[in-house]
């Protein structure tokens, strides 16, 4: 199982409405469970990132 540390976004997460919070939490839990195997539509590659193979989490 993967461990995902979301302490840095806790304040942002708390500022979201309840539905958005639930979507973000569900996406993070999927990422925690599947790790780098998680793919689209929940995770996708960031185009033109200066960091090789940068990914973004797409809740909702």
Secondary structure, 3 states (H helix, E strand, C coil): CCCCCCHHHHHHHHHCCHHHHHHHHHHHHHHHHHHHHCCCCCEEECCCCCCCCCEEECCC
